[in-house]
Each structure stands twice: as C-alpha cells, then as structure tokens.
Amino acid sequence: MLTERQRQILSAIVDDYIRSAEPVGSRSISKRGNVGFSPATIRNEMSDLEEMGFLEQPHTSAGRIPSHKGYRYYVDHLMTYAENQEFQEVDLIKRFFADKMQEMERIIQQVAMILSNLTSYTSIVMGPEMLGTTMKHLQIVPLNERTAVAIIVTNTGQVENKTVTIPEGIPMSEIEKFVNILNARLQNVPLLHFKSKLYSEIAAEMSSYVSGYEELLGMIDVVMNKDEEERIFLGGTTNMLTQPEFKDVDKVKSILDLLGEAPRLIQLFEGTAGAGGIQVRIGSENKMEAVNDCSLITASYSMDGQLLGTIGILGPTRMDYARVIRLLDYLSKDMTKLMGRWYK
C-alpha cells in the first residue's frame, strides 16, 4: 500500500510525463499547487517509489518516469475525471451517431478515423462478429462447374454469402463430404480459431476420406481470410511515428507489421471481449512482444447482450488514460445504441 503522499507524487509524475514525454524531476513536482511538499521530501519519496517498482530512472542525472507497474496503479487507483473533460469531443461523437442512415461499414470506418484524430493514437475497430463468434453451419452451393457460393451461418444469426472458385477436377460429391466433416467437427468453434483447427485437427482426417482435400482447404482458407480483413478497421496507423518513444525504426516497424496482419491483430484483442466494460492492458500485459512498450485500451459494443464488436486504442504506455477511457466509454455505448437501431 502506498501512503497518501506517495500516491500524490506518483499521480503528479504520471500526469506530467503524459503531457511532456520527458523524465520528471522533484523540483517540477514541488511547483505544482496541489502537491505542497519540498523538493527534498519529493526526492526521497521518488527513490522509495523507484525501489518499489513504480518509477524508473532512464539516466543517472535525469528525473523519473512511470514504470508499467506505475501506470497500472495509476489506472486502477489514481485516475480521475473532470466533470467537463472532453465535452466537445464527446459532443462530436454524439452528433455523428445521430445519423443512423449511414452504411454500417462506413460508420465503423468513420469511428476508427474519429478516434485516431481525437487521440493522436492508433485506433482499431473490430466489426460485427470478429470476436467470440462461432460457426453454426457451412454450406457450399454450386453455381456451375467452377463456381459456388459458400454460405456461413454464425451463432449470432448472421449469414455470409461468398463466391468461391471450385478447384478443377473435384466432383461435387467430394465437396459434400468435405463440408459434412467441417460441420461435424468445427460447429461452435470460434471463428478466431477456425483456421488453426482446420489445419491442425481436420486436415489429417480429410486426407483419408476426401480426394483433393488440400485444394478444398485452400478454398476455405481464402473465405476465412477475407472475413478477417473485411471486419478490421484501422485509423491513424502511422500515428506511432509521431510519438517520441518510437524513434527506434526497428521498434516502430514491428508495430506497423502487426497492424498490417489481420490474424495477429485478432490475437492481440483475444480475451478482451468477454470481460465487459473498459479493459486496459499496459506494456508487458499485452501478449505480443511487438507491443510490449504500448498500452491497449478496449471497449465492446453489443446488441441484446450479444457481442458485436470491439473498439481499441493502441498507444505508448505514456498514454492519456483518463481521456481515452472516457472517449471509449461514450463511443462503445453509442455504438451499442446504434447497432440496436440498425438491426431492429
């Protein structure tokens, strides 16, 4: 447990570092009107906070910066909201959602752009059914010898129709056996894990019962890849380049590579949807090494209790947590209201 004085000093350091991106010294903290401690007292407390792992000292003569543990304590215990904070930004979101006649895809893309513009971070919006959705039934209906329609029904009742090319020389009887095995083995499997199970658990069985199974697996693979890419919307992808923490080209490249790969992005969000409310992952709490110096804040939107999608903000650990959390809270609630109007 931190003392009240330590809490005040830690909060002041996090606030100053978020604004300046520069290590914070005891003298600058002592000049804040709401602190009221001498520089010597603050230096002693900063040393104790560093020993406890809440602060780090990047250089011998420099001030301190928050550690991942310090940010976590700040988010969980110290962060506050001003009553009128970001009023104009929230008002902008409300005005945008007042127009319910826009196409859903354009709405989601606009949401990503609005968030990235307001925060100067990278926004990631998972469209309906990206997380937590399972396959209920798959059907392939031939249109001619080389073309068919793949019909995918999910547990949310959504029906997807996709045109696919039938591999040359494979009769419809083999396709039917292929589809029957998929429906028997992959029903209720989350779409997130569909392809991995397809290749790790189903491929060997297919080789014994279905001729041309490798080509058919490739056909389904194309269908699922398209599904992922169509439902991920990014805003401010290059915003990381403007953050002083990411002057290292290799560090930024690994983040940009991640943002360009739909399957890895979905894995990054895994586990955030079912938890409900606002979720904050700081630094190494993220499962992927590429974003170990970043924080990811997410919120879900739903309809009638059924998850439809997730909104996320990815930025440096020196993130304005209170502002981002408040914006995401408003935005996810408005998305939930809009989805209800749209689907009903």
C-alpha positions as CSV (number, residue, x, y, z in Angstrom):
1,M,0.0,0.0,0.0
2,L,1.3,3.5,-0.9
3,T,1.0,6.4,1.5
4,E,-1.2,9.3,0.6
5,R,1.9,11.4,-0.1
6,Q,3.3,8.7,-2.4
7,R,0.0,8.5,-4.2
8,Q,0.0,12.2,-4.8
9,I,3.6,12.2,-6.1
10,L,3.1,9.2,-8.3
11,S,-0.1,10.7,-9.8
12,A,1.7,14.0,-10.4
13,I,4.6,12.2,-12.2
14,V,2.3,10.2,-14.4
15,D,0.3,13.4,-15.3
16,D,3.5,15.4,-16.1
17,Y,5.1,12.6,-18.1
18,I,1.9,12.0,-20.2
19,R,2.0,15.7,-21.2
20,S,5.7,16.2,-21.7
21,A,7.2,12.8,-22.6
22,E,10.3,14.0,-20.6
23,P,11.5,12.5,-17.2
24,V,10.0,14.3,-14.3
25,G,12.2,15.8,-11.5
26,S,11.4,16.7,-7.9
27,R,11.6,20.4,-8.5
28,S,8.9,20.5,-11.2
29,I,6.6,18.4,-8.9
30,S,7.1,20.7,-6.0
31,K,6.0,23.7,-8.1
32,R,2.5,22.1,-8.6
33,G,0.0,23.9,-6.5
34,N,-1.8,20.7,-5.4
35,V,1.3,18.9,-4.0
36,G,2.8,21.1,-1.3
37,F,5.9,19.1,-0.5
38,S,9.6,20.3,-0.6
39,P,11.9,19.0,-3.4
40,A,13.9,17.1,-0.8
41,T,10.8,15.3,0.5
42,I,9.7,14.5,-3.0
43,R,13.1,13.1,-4.0
44,N,13.1,10.7,-1.0
45,E,9.6,9.5,-1.9
46,M,10.6,9.2,-5.6
47,S,13.5,7.0,-4.5
48,D,11.2,4.8,-2.5
49,L,8.7,4.6,-5.4
50,E,11.5,3.5,-7.6
51,E,12.6,0.8,-5.2
52,M,9.0,-0.5,-5.1
53,G,9.0,-0.7,-8.9
54,F,6.5,2.2,-9.6
55,L,9.1,4.5,-11.2
56,E,12.2,4.1,-13.4
57,Q,15.2,6.4,-13.8
58,P,16.3,6.3,-17.5
59,H,19.6,8.2,-16.9
60,T,21.7,8.8,-13.8
61,S,21.1,12.5,-13.6
62,A,17.6,12.6,-15.0
63,G,14.2,12.6,-13.3
64,R,11.9,9.6,-13.1
65,I,9.3,8.1,-15.5
66,P,6.5,5.7,-14.6
67,S,7.1,2.0,-15.0
68,H,4.4,-0.4,-16.3
69,K,3.6,-1.1,-12.7
70,G,3.3,2.6,-12.0
71,Y,0.9,3.1,-14.9
72,R,-1.2,0.1,-13.7
73,Y,-1.5,1.6,-10.2
74,Y,-2.4,5.0,-11.7
75,V,-5.2,3.5,-13.9
76,D,-6.6,1.3,-11.1
77,H,-6.4,3.8,-8.2
78,L,-5.4,7.4,-9.0
79,M,-7.0,8.4,-12.3
80,T,-9.8,11.0,-12.0
81,Y,-12.1,12.7,-14.5
82,A,-13.1,16.3,-14.6
83,E,-16.8,16.9,-14.9
84,N,-16.5,18.9,-18.1
85,Q,-13.5,17.0,-19.5
86,E,-13.5,16.4,-23.3
87,F,-17.1,17.8,-23.6
88,Q,-16.5,18.9,-27.2
89,E,-15.1,15.5,-28.2
90,V,-18.0,13.6,-26.6
91,D,-20.4,16.0,-28.3
92,L,-18.8,15.3,-31.7
93,I,-19.3,11.6,-31.1
94,K,-23.0,12.1,-30.2
95,R,-23.6,14.2,-33.3
96,F,-22.0,11.6,-35.5
97,F,-24.2,8.8,-34.2
98,A,-27.3,10.9,-34.5
99,D,-27.3,10.0,-38.2
100,K,-28.4,6.4,-38.3
101,M,-28.9,6.2,-42.1
102,Q,-25.2,5.6,-43.0
103,E,-24.0,2.3,-44.2
104,M,-22.6,0.2,-41.3
105,E,-19.2,-0.3,-42.9
106,R,-18.8,3.4,-43.4
107,I,-19.9,4.1,-39.8
108,I,-17.2,1.7,-38.4
109,Q,-14.5,3.2,-40.7
110,Q,-15.5,6.7,-39.5
111,V,-15.4,5.6,-35.9
112,A,-11.8,4.5,-36.4
113,M,-10.9,7.8,-38.0
114,I,-12.6,9.9,-35.3
115,L,-10.8,8.1,-32.5
116,S,-7.4,8.3,-34.1
117,N,-7.9,12.1,-34.8
118,L,-9.1,12.8,-31.3
119,T,-6.4,10.9,-29.5
120,S,-3.4,11.0,-31.9
121,Y,-3.0,7.3,-31.3
122,T,-3.9,4.3,-33.4
123,S,-7.5,3.1,-33.4
124,I,-8.6,-0.5,-34.2
125,V,-12.3,-1.3,-34.6
126,M,-13.3,-5.0,-34.9
127,G,-16.5,-5.0,-36.9
128,P,-19.5,-7.2,-36.0
129,E,-18.7,-10.9,-35.3
130,M,-15.0,-10.6,-35.1
131,L,-14.6,-11.8,-31.5
132,G,-16.5,-14.6,-29.8
133,T,-18.4,-15.6,-32.8
134,T,-18.7,-19.3,-33.7
135,M,-19.7,-21.2,-36.9
136,K,-23.1,-22.8,-36.7
137,H,-23.3,-24.2,-40.2
138,L,-21.4,-24.1,-43.6
139,Q,-22.9,-24.9,-46.9
140,I,-21.4,-24.8,-50.4
141,V,-23.9,-24.4,-53.3
142,P,-22.6,-24.9,-56.8
143,L,-23.5,-22.3,-59.5
144,N,-21.6,-24.1,-62.3
145,E,-18.7,-26.4,-62.7
146,R,-16.1,-24.0,-61.4
147,T,-18.0,-21.5,-59.2
148,A,-20.0,-21.9,-56.0
149,V,-21.4,-19.9,-53.2
150,A,-20.1,-20.6,-49.6
151,I,-22.8,-19.8,-47.1
152,I,-21.7,-19.4,-43.5
153,V,-24.2,-19.1,-40.6
154,T,-22.9,-17.9,-37.3
155,N,-24.2,-18.3,-33.7
156,T,-25.4,-14.7,-33.9
157,G,-27.7,-15.5,-36.8
158,Q,-25.6,-13.6,-39.3
159,V,-25.5,-15.2,-42.8
160,E,-22.5,-14.6,-45.0
161,N,-22.5,-15.4,-48.7
162,K,-19.2,-15.6,-50.5
163,T,-18.4,-16.6,-54.1
164,V,-15.6,-19.2,-54.3
165,T,-13.8,-21.0,-57.1
166,I,-14.2,-24.8,-57.1
167,P,-10.8,-26.5,-57.6
168,E,-10.5,-28.1,-61.1
169,G,-11.3,-31.8,-61.3
170,I,-13.0,-32.1,-57.9
171,P,-16.6,-33.6,-58.1
172,M,-19.4,-32.2,-56.1
173,S,-19.7,-35.5,-54.2
174,E,-16.2,-34.9,-52.7
175,I,-17.1,-31.3,-51.8
176,E,-20.2,-32.6,-49.9
177,K,-18.1,-35.0,-47.9
178,F,-15.7,-32.2,-47.2
179,V,-18.5,-29.9,-45.9
180,N,-20.1,-32.6,-43.8
181,I,-16.8,-33.2,-42.0
182,L,-16.4,-29.5,-41.4
183,N,-19.9,-29.2,-40.0
184,A,-19.5,-32.2,-37.7
185,R,-16.0,-31.2,-36.4
186,L,-16.0,-27.4,-36.4
187,Q,-19.5,-26.5,-35.4
188,N,-19.4,-24.0,-32.5
189,V,-15.7,-23.4,-32.9
190,P,-14.9,-19.7,-32.6
191,L,-14.1,-18.1,-36.0
192,L,-10.9,-16.8,-34.3
193,H,-9.6,-20.4,-34.1
194,F,-11.3,-21.8,-37.2
195,K,-8.3,-21.9,-39.5
196,S,-5.9,-23.3,-36.9
197,K,-8.2,-26.1,-36.0
198,L,-8.9,-26.7,-39.7
199,Y,-5.2,-27.5,-40.4
200,S,-4.1,-29.0,-37.0
201,E,-7.1,-31.3,-36.4
202,I,-9.1,-31.7,-39.6
203,A,-6.5,-32.0,-42.4
204,A,-5.3,-35.5,-41.5
205,E,-8.9,-36.8,-41.4
206,M,-9.7,-35.2,-44.7
207,S,-6.7,-37.0,-46.4
208,S,-8.4,-40.4,-45.7
209,Y,-11.9,-39.5,-46.9
210,V,-11.8,-36.7,-49.4
211,S,-9.9,-36.6,-52.7
212,G,-8.4,-33.2,-53.5
213,Y,-8.8,-32.1,-49.9
214,E,-5.7,-29.8,-50.0
215,E,-7.3,-27.7,-52.7
216,L,-10.6,-27.6,-50.8
217,L,-8.7,-26.5,-47.6
218,G,-7.2,-23.7,-49.6
219,M,-10.6,-22.6,-50.9
220,I,-12.0,-22.3,-47.3
221,D,-8.8,-20.6,-46.2
222,V,-9.5,-17.8,-48.7
223,V,-13.0,-17.5,-47.4
224,M,-11.9,-17.0,-43.8
225,N,-9.0,-14.7,-44.7
226,K,-11.4,-12.3,-46.5
227,D,-13.7,-12.4,-43.5
228,E,-11.0,-11.2,-41.1
229,E,-9.7,-8.4,-43.3
230,E,-13.2,-7.0,-44.1
231,R,-14.1,-6.6,-40.4
232,I,-11.0,-4.8,-39.1
233,F,-10.9,-1.0,-39.5
234,L,-7.8,1.0,-38.6
235,G,-7.4,4.7,-38.0
236,G,-4.1,6.6,-37.6
237,T,-1.9,3.6,-38.4
238,T,1.2,5.8,-38.7
239,N,0.4,7.9,-35.5
240,M,3.1,5.8,-33.7
241,L,5.7,7.6,-35.8
242,T,4.9,10.9,-34.1
243,Q,5.4,9.6,-30.5
244,P,8.8,10.4,-29.1
245,E,9.1,6.9,-27.5
246,F,9.2,5.3,-31.0
247,K,12.2,6.9,-32.7
248,D,13.7,3.5,-33.0
249,V,12.9,2.4,-36.5
250,D,13.0,-1.3,-35.7
251,K,10.6,-0.9,-32.8
252,V,8.1,1.0,-35.0
253,K,8.5,-1.4,-37.8
254,S,7.4,-4.3,-35.6
255,I,4.3,-2.4,-34.6
256,L,3.4,-1.4,-38.1
257,D,3.9,-5.0,-39.3
258,L,1.5,-6.2,-36.6
259,L,-1.1,-3.6,-37.6
260,G,-0.9,-4.9,-41.2
261,E,-1.7,-8.6,-40.3
262,A,-5.3,-9.3,-39.5
263,P,-4.8,-12.7,-37.7
264,R,-2.2,-11.2,-35.3
265,L,-4.5,-8.2,-34.6
266,I,-7.3,-10.5,-33.7
267,Q,-5.0,-12.4,-31.3
268,L,-3.9,-9.1,-29.8
269,F,-7.6,-8.5,-28.9
270,E,-8.3,-12.0,-27.7
271,G,-9.6,-12.1,-24.1
272,T,-10.8,-8.5,-24.1
273,A,-14.3,-9.0,-25.4
274,G,-15.9,-11.3,-22.8
275,A,-14.6,-9.4,-19.8
276,G,-17.0,-6.5,-20.4
277,G,-16.5,-2.8,-19.7
278,I,-13.3,-1.0,-20.4
279,Q,-10.2,-3.2,-20.5
280,V,-6.7,-1.7,-20.1
281,R,-3.5,-3.7,-20.9
282,I,-0.3,-1.9,-20.1
283,G,3.1,-2.8,-21.6
284,S,4.0,-6.4,-21.0
285,E,0.4,-7.2,-20.1
286,N,-0.1,-7.4,-23.8
287,K,0.7,-10.9,-25.1
288,M,2.7,-9.8,-28.2
289,E,6.3,-8.7,-27.9
290,A,5.8,-6.1,-30.7
291,V,3.6,-4.0,-28.4
292,N,5.3,-4.5,-25.0
293,D,6.0,-0.8,-25.0
294,C,2.4,0.1,-25.7
295,S,-0.9,0.2,-23.9
296,L,-4.1,-1.2,-25.4
297,I,-7.5,0.1,-24.1
298,T,-10.6,-1.6,-25.4
299,A,-14.4,-1.5,-25.1
300,S,-17.0,-3.7,-26.7
301,Y,-20.4,-2.9,-28.3
302,S,-23.3,-5.3,-28.3
303,M,-26.9,-5.8,-29.1
304,D,-29.4,-7.6,-26.7
305,G,-26.4,-8.9,-24.7
306,Q,-24.7,-10.4,-27.8
307,L,-21.2,-9.1,-28.5
308,L,-21.0,-7.5,-31.9
309,G,-17.5,-5.9,-32.0
310,T,-14.7,-4.3,-30.1
311,I,-13.1,-0.8,-30.2
312,G,-9.5,-0.4,-29.2
313,I,-6.9,2.4,-28.9
314,L,-3.2,1.4,-29.2
315,G,-0.6,4.0,-28.0
316,P,2.5,4.4,-25.9
317,T,2.4,3.5,-22.2
318,R,2.7,7.3,-21.7
319,M,-1.0,7.4,-22.7
320,D,-3.6,9.9,-21.5
321,Y,-5.6,7.1,-19.9
322,A,-8.4,9.1,-18.4
323,R,-9.2,10.9,-21.7
324,V,-9.0,7.7,-23.8
325,I,-11.1,5.7,-21.4
326,R,-13.8,8.4,-21.2
327,L,-14.0,8.6,-25.0
328,L,-14.1,4.8,-25.4
329,D,-16.8,4.6,-22.8
330,Y,-19.1,7.1,-24.6
331,L,-18.3,5.6,-28.0
332,S,-19.0,2.0,-27.1
333,K,-22.3,3.0,-25.5
334,D,-23.3,4.9,-28.6
335,M,-22.2,2.1,-30.9
336,T,-24.4,-0.3,-28.9
337,K,-27.4,2.0,-29.2
338,L,-26.8,2.4,-33.0
339,M,-26.5,-1.3,-33.6
340,G,-29.8,-1.8,-31.8
341,R,-31.5,0.6,-34.1
342,W,-29.7,-0.7,-37.2
343,Y,-30.5,-4.4,-36.8
344,K,-34.1,-3.9,-35.5
